[in-house]
């Protein structure tokens, strides 16, 4: 038996410039959906934050997704993002 992962996906842009380039939410979703389809994974929900910086966790869709991920009966196996920086921005170490 082949186990198919149940997946949630997250996409984000922080600026109009990103929205107009390859990092647009539609472009991210197309790439993520194809990746999940190629892996045979079942996509159950999409979380989208438009015009939100990843420097803060105060993003509505991100907060809903994380709250669900913390539940023991969350109903999904993983969260897939186009690029890790769409989820969070790493702090600079000086």
OpenMM code with the backbone's topology and positions (N, CA, C; nanometers):
from openmm import Vec3, app, unit

residues = "UNK UNK UNK UNK UNK UNK UNK UNK UNK UNK UNK UNK UNK UNK UNK UNK UNK UNK UNK UNK UNK UNK UNK UNK UNK UNK UNK UNK UNK UNK UNK UNK UNK UNK UNK UNK UNK UNK UNK UNK UNK UNK UNK UNK UNK UNK UNK UNK UNK UNK UNK UNK UNK UNK UNK UNK UNK UNK UNK UNK UNK UNK UNK UNK UNK UNK UNK UNK UNK UNK UNK UNK UNK UNK UNK UNK UNK UNK UNK UNK UNK UNK UNK UNK UNK UNK UNK UNK UNK UNK UNK UNK UNK UNK".split()
positions = [
    Vec3(0.0838, -0.1181, 0.0000),
    Vec3(0.0000, 0.0000, 0.0000),
    Vec3(0.0883, 0.1244, 0.0000),
    Vec3(0.0563, 0.2218, -0.0836),
    Vec3(0.1303, 0.3474, -0.0899),
    Vec3(0.0591, 0.4488, -0.0026),
    Vec3(0.1330, 0.5103, 0.0879),
    Vec3(0.0756, 0.6109, 0.1761),
    Vec3(0.0841, 0.7475, 0.1072),
    Vec3(-0.0282, 0.8137, 0.0914),
    Vec3(-0.0313, 0.9478, 0.0316),
    Vec3(-0.0376, 1.0497, 0.1440),
    Vec3(0.0590, 1.1389, 0.1476),
    Vec3(0.0607, 1.2435, 0.2481),
    Vec3(-0.0554, 1.3396, 0.2261),
    Vec3(-0.1096, 1.3894, 0.3346),
    Vec3(-0.2129, 1.4924, 0.3301),
    Vec3(-0.1424, 1.6236, 0.3615),
    Vec3(-0.1586, 1.7202, 0.2719),
    Vec3(-0.0739, 1.8393, 0.2736),
    Vec3(-0.1559, 1.9676, 0.2821),
    Vec3(-0.1043, 2.0640, 0.3576),
    Vec3(-0.1487, 2.2022, 0.3516),
    Vec3(-0.0368, 2.2801, 0.2854),
    Vec3(-0.0726, 2.3872, 0.2148),
    Vec3(0.0313, 2.4688, 0.1532),
    Vec3(0.0163, 2.6138, 0.1961),
    Vec3(0.1277, 2.6874, 0.1908),
    Vec3(0.1311, 2.8270, 0.2323),
    Vec3(0.2031, 2.9082, 0.1261),
    Vec3(0.1449, 3.0223, 0.0899),
    Vec3(0.2079, 3.1139, -0.0061),
    Vec3(0.1955, 3.2557, 0.0483),
    Vec3(0.2974, 3.3399, 0.0186),
    Vec3(0.2986, 3.4759, 0.0712),
    Vec3(0.3783, 3.5666, -0.0208),
    Vec3(0.3328, 3.6898, -0.0320),
    Vec3(0.4129, 3.7971, -0.0910),
    Vec3(0.4094, 3.9142, 0.0053),
    Vec3(0.5182, 3.9907, 0.0094),
    Vec3(0.5234, 4.1039, 0.1014),
    Vec3(0.5167, 4.2383, 0.0309),
    Vec3(0.5277, 4.2372, -0.1018),
    Vec3(0.5276, 4.3651, -0.1727),
    Vec3(0.4626, 4.3513, -0.3100),
    Vec3(0.4250, 4.4651, -0.3654),
    Vec3(0.3670, 4.4675, -0.4994),
    Vec3(0.4682, 4.4157, -0.6024),
    Vec3(0.5955, 4.4490, -0.5809),
    Vec3(0.6998, 4.4044, -0.6736),
    Vec3(0.7089, 4.2525, -0.6767),
    Vec3(0.7014, 4.1892, -0.5605),
    Vec3(0.7041, 4.0424, -0.5561),
    Vec3(0.5794, 3.9848, -0.6225),
    Vec3(0.4678, 4.0493, -0.6009),
    Vec3(0.3421, 4.0000, -0.6571),
    Vec3(0.3442, 4.0013, -0.8091),
    Vec3(0.4250, 4.0884, -0.8679),
    Vec3(0.4316, 4.1011, -1.0130),
    Vec3(0.5409, 4.0142, -1.0746),
    Vec3(0.6229, 3.9513, -0.9933),
    Vec3(0.7333, 3.8701, -1.0437),
    Vec3(0.7035, 3.7219, -1.0240),
    Vec3(0.8073, 3.6403, -1.0333),
    Vec3(0.7911, 3.4954, -1.0218),
    Vec3(0.7484, 3.4513, -0.8829),
    Vec3(0.7540, 3.5424, -0.7873),
    Vec3(0.7115, 3.5075, -0.6521),
    Vec3(0.5643, 3.5386, -0.6280),
    Vec3(0.4901, 3.5700, -0.7333),
    Vec3(0.3485, 3.5987, -0.7144),
    Vec3(0.2802, 3.4788, -0.6508),
    Vec3(0.1721, 3.5043, -0.5795),
    Vec3(0.1006, 3.3937, -0.5159),
    Vec3(0.0525, 3.2925, -0.6199),
    Vec3(-0.0056, 3.3356, -0.7327),
    Vec3(-0.0441, 3.2344, -0.8327),
    Vec3(0.0747, 3.1497, -0.8805),
    Vec3(0.1905, 3.2119, -0.9007),
    Vec3(0.3086, 3.1363, -0.9444),
    Vec3(0.3533, 3.0370, -0.8366),
    Vec3(0.3516, 3.0799, -0.7100),
    Vec3(0.3873, 2.9898, -0.6003),
    Vec3(0.2907, 2.8720, -0.5937),
    Vec3(0.1611, 2.9016, -0.6047),
    Vec3(0.0604, 2.7959, -0.5955),
    Vec3(0.0730, 2.6952, -0.7090),
    Vec3(0.0987, 2.7430, -0.8291),
    Vec3(0.1161, 2.6519, -0.9431),
    Vec3(0.2330, 2.5569, -0.9163),
    Vec3(0.3457, 2.6121, -0.8722),
    Vec3(0.4643, 2.5300, -0.8461),
    Vec3(0.4394, 2.4306, -0.7324),
    Vec3(0.3771, 2.4766, -0.6252),
    Vec3(0.3526, 2.3889, -0.5099),
    Vec3(0.2522, 2.2797, -0.5461),
    Vec3(0.1447, 2.3177, -0.6139),
    Vec3(0.0432, 2.2179, -0.6528),
    Vec3(0.1038, 2.1095, -0.7412),
    Vec3(0.1878, 2.1513, -0.8366),
    Vec3(0.2525, 2.0540, -0.9261),
    Vec3(0.3434, 1.9613, -0.8466),
    Vec3(0.4205, 2.0173, -0.7554),
    Vec3(0.5104, 1.9374, -0.6723),
    Vec3(0.4308, 1.8324, -0.5944),
    Vec3(0.3224, 1.8770, -0.5309),
    Vec3(0.2390, 1.7840, -0.4528),
    Vec3(0.1761, 1.6778, -0.5425),
    Vec3(0.1291, 1.7181, -0.6586),
    Vec3(0.0684, 1.6235, -0.7528),
    Vec3(0.1714, 1.5206, -0.7977),
    Vec3(0.2921, 1.5672, -0.8307),
    Vec3(0.3985, 1.4760, -0.8746),
    Vec3(0.4353, 1.3746, -0.7662),
    Vec3(0.4215, 1.4147, -0.6408),
    Vec3(0.4530, 1.3256, -0.5285),
    Vec3(0.3342, 1.2359, -0.4916),
    Vec3(0.2174, 1.2646, -0.5492),
    Vec3(0.0983, 1.1872, -0.5158),
    Vec3(0.0367, 1.2283, -0.3836),
    Vec3(0.0642, 1.3506, -0.3396),
    Vec3(0.0144, 1.3993, -0.2125),
    Vec3(-0.1224, 1.4641, -0.2296),
    Vec3(-0.2068, 1.4507, -0.1316),
    Vec3(-0.3409, 1.5079, -0.1338),
    Vec3(-0.3381, 1.6465, -0.0684),
    Vec3(-0.3670, 1.7481, -0.1464),
    Vec3(-0.3711, 1.8858, -0.0979),
    Vec3(-0.5088, 1.9127, -0.0381),
    Vec3(-0.5121, 1.9557, 0.0874),
    Vec3(-0.6428, 1.9778, 0.1498),
    Vec3(-0.6734, 2.1247, 0.1785),
    Vec3(-0.5725, 2.2078, 0.1953),
    Vec3(-0.6008, 2.3489, 0.2231),
    Vec3(-0.4840, 2.4357, 0.1812),
    Vec3(-0.5171, 2.5580, 0.1391),
    Vec3(-0.4168, 2.6572, 0.1010),
    Vec3(-0.4306, 2.7775, 0.1932),
    Vec3(-0.3184, 2.8244, 0.2435),
    Vec3(-0.3138, 2.9427, 0.3287),
    Vec3(-0.2366, 3.0503, 0.2540),
    Vec3(-0.2945, 3.1682, 0.2414),
    Vec3(-0.2348, 3.2747, 0.1617),
    Vec3(-0.2287, 3.4040, 0.2426),
    Vec3(-0.1115, 3.4653, 0.2467),
    Vec3(-0.0951, 3.5973, 0.3081),
    Vec3(-0.0399, 3.6914, 0.2019),
    Vec3(-0.1202, 3.7884, 0.1624),
    Vec3(-0.0776, 3.8863, 0.0615),
    Vec3(-0.0367, 4.0157, 0.1302),
    Vec3(0.0781, 4.0695, 0.0879),
    Vec3(0.1246, 4.1966, 0.1420),
    Vec3(0.1692, 4.1886, 0.2866),
    Vec3(0.2182, 4.0729, 0.3283),
    Vec3(0.2603, 4.0524, 0.4670),
    Vec3(0.4072, 4.0141, 0.4722),
    Vec3(0.4815, 4.0800, 0.5590),
    Vec3(0.6231, 4.0496, 0.5767),
    Vec3(0.6406, 3.9240, 0.6613),
    Vec3(0.7418, 3.8465, 0.6294),
    Vec3(0.7730, 3.7273, 0.7084),
    Vec3(0.8588, 3.7613, 0.8291),
    Vec3(0.8871, 3.8901, 0.8497),
    Vec3(0.9650, 3.9309, 0.9664),
    Vec3(0.8827, 3.9228, 1.0940),
    Vec3(0.7524, 3.9083, 1.0787),
    Vec3(0.6634, 3.8960, 1.1935),
    Vec3(0.5727, 3.7742, 1.1745),
    Vec3(0.5324, 3.7166, 1.2847),
    Vec3(0.4387, 3.6040, 1.2781),
    Vec3(0.2944, 3.6542, 1.2767),
    Vec3(0.2757, 3.7844, 1.2867),
    Vec3(0.1416, 3.8427, 1.2906),
    Vec3(0.0835, 3.8514, 1.1496),
    Vec3(0.0568, 3.7341, 1.0947),
    Vec3(-0.0032, 3.7227, 0.9620),
    Vec3(-0.1241, 3.6314, 0.9757),
    Vec3(-0.2424, 3.6762, 0.9327),
    Vec3(-0.3659, 3.6012, 0.9585),
    Vec3(-0.3640, 3.4556, 0.9122),
    Vec3(-0.3297, 3.4300, 0.7880),
    Vec3(-0.3310, 3.2924, 0.7370),
    Vec3(-0.2232, 3.2085, 0.8055),
    Vec3(-0.1077, 3.2674, 0.8270),
    Vec3(0.0014, 3.1978, 0.8955),
    Vec3(-0.0429, 3.1557, 1.0354),
    Vec3(-0.1075, 3.2463, 1.1076),
    Vec3(-0.1535, 3.2166, 1.2434),
    Vec3(-0.2569, 3.1040, 1.2444),
    Vec3(-0.3516, 3.1065, 1.1493),
    Vec3(-0.4518, 2.9987, 1.1410),
    Vec3(-0.3847, 2.8643, 1.1133),
    Vec3(-0.2891, 2.8654, 1.0212),
    Vec3(-0.2199, 2.7427, 0.9832),
    Vec3(-0.1399, 2.6867, 1.1010),
    Vec3(-0.0667, 2.7720, 1.1716),
    Vec3(0.0150, 2.7271, 1.2847),
    Vec3(-0.0734, 2.6774, 1.3988),
    Vec3(-0.1849, 2.7465, 1.4241),
    Vec3(-0.2770, 2.7026, 1.5299),
    Vec3(-0.3297, 2.5624, 1.4991),
    Vec3(-0.3635, 2.5373, 1.3743),
    Vec3(-0.4112, 2.4046, 1.3354),
    Vec3(-0.2990, 2.3009, 1.3457),
    Vec3(-0.1786, 2.3389, 1.3051),
    Vec3(-0.0647, 2.2458, 1.3085),
    Vec3(-0.0318, 2.2007, 1.4508),
    Vec3(-0.0635, 2.2825, 1.5492),
    Vec3(-0.0344, 2.2490, 1.6896),
    Vec3(-0.1349, 2.1501, 1.7485),
    Vec3(-0.2471, 2.1315, 1.6817),
    Vec3(-0.3500, 2.0413, 1.7334),
    Vec3(-0.3100, 1.8953, 1.7085),
    Vec3(-0.3405, 1.8067, 1.8030),
    Vec3(-0.3051, 1.6654, 1.7837),
    Vec3(-0.3835, 1.6002, 1.6693),
    Vec3(-0.5021, 1.6465, 1.6411),
    Vec3(-0.5845, 1.5898, 1.5332),
    Vec3(-0.5949, 1.6891, 1.4172),
    Vec3(-0.4805, 1.7392, 1.3750),
    Vec3(-0.4768, 1.8446, 1.2738),
    Vec3(-0.5281, 1.8011, 1.1367),
    Vec3(-0.5190, 1.6750, 1.1024),
    Vec3(-0.5733, 1.6258, 0.9770),
    Vec3(-0.4811, 1.6394, 0.8565),
    Vec3(-0.3542, 1.6745, 0.8787),
    Vec3(-0.2582, 1.6803, 0.7683),
    Vec3(-0.1206, 1.6391, 0.8183),
    Vec3(-0.0344, 1.6028, 0.7232),
    Vec3(0.0984, 1.5525, 0.7577),
    Vec3(0.2087, 1.6571, 0.7485),
    Vec3(0.1910, 1.7565, 0.6611),
    Vec3(0.2991, 1.8520, 0.6370),
    Vec3(0.2447, 1.9806, 0.5777),
    Vec3(0.3286, 2.0828, 0.5832),
    Vec3(0.3026, 2.2111, 0.5172),
    Vec3(0.4103, 2.2273, 0.4109),
    Vec3(0.3691, 2.2592, 0.2893),
    Vec3(0.4631, 2.2772, 0.1787),
    Vec3(0.4632, 2.4237, 0.1377),
    Vec3(0.5829, 2.4801, 0.1190),
    Vec3(0.5994, 2.6179, 0.0732),
    Vec3(0.6862, 2.6180, -0.0517),
    Vec3(0.6736, 2.7224, -0.1331),
    Vec3(0.7543, 2.7352, -0.2552),
    Vec3(0.9014, 2.7542, -0.2201),
    Vec3(0.9283, 2.8429, -0.1272),
    Vec3(1.0630, 2.8685, -0.0769),
    Vec3(1.0497, 2.8923, 0.0722),
    Vec3(1.1492, 2.8525, 0.1490),
    Vec3(1.1414, 2.8660, 0.2935),
    Vec3(1.1186, 3.0105, 0.3366),
    Vec3(1.1743, 3.1075, 0.2619),
    Vec3(1.1572, 3.2480, 0.3018),
    Vec3(1.0153, 3.2982, 0.2835),
    Vec3(0.9283, 3.2193, 0.2190),
    Vec3(0.7867, 3.2549, 0.2117),
    Vec3(0.7206, 3.2300, 0.3462),
    Vec3(0.7785, 3.1418, 0.4253),
    Vec3(0.7238, 3.1065, 0.5559),
    Vec3(0.7799, 3.1986, 0.6639),
    Vec3(0.9113, 3.2075, 0.6711),
    Vec3(0.9775, 3.2915, 0.7715),
    Vec3(1.1041, 3.3520, 0.7116),
    Vec3(1.1464, 3.4615, 0.7717),
    Vec3(1.2747, 3.5221, 0.7358),
    Vec3(1.3688, 3.4950, 0.8511),
    Vec3(1.4816, 3.4349, 0.8197),
    Vec3(1.5802, 3.4050, 0.9237),
    Vec3(1.6390, 3.5343, 0.9789),
    Vec3(1.6600, 3.5376, 1.1076),
    Vec3(1.7214, 3.6555, 1.1708),
    Vec3(1.8671, 3.6641, 1.1291),
    Vec3(1.9113, 3.7858, 1.1055),
    Vec3(2.0532, 3.8056, 1.0718),
    Vec3(2.1357, 3.7965, 1.1986),
    Vec3(2.2461, 3.7249, 1.1887),
    Vec3(2.3367, 3.7112, 1.3021),
    Vec3(2.4537, 3.8047, 1.2797),
    Vec3(2.4768, 3.8942, 1.3755),
    Vec3(2.5866, 3.9904, 1.3605),
    Vec3(2.6911, 3.9708, 1.4661),
] * unit.nanometer
topology = app.Topology()
chain = topology.addChain("A")
for resn in residues:
    res = topology.addResidue(resn, chain)
    for name in ("N", "CA", "C"):
        topology.addAtom(name, app.Element.getBySymbol(name[0]), res)
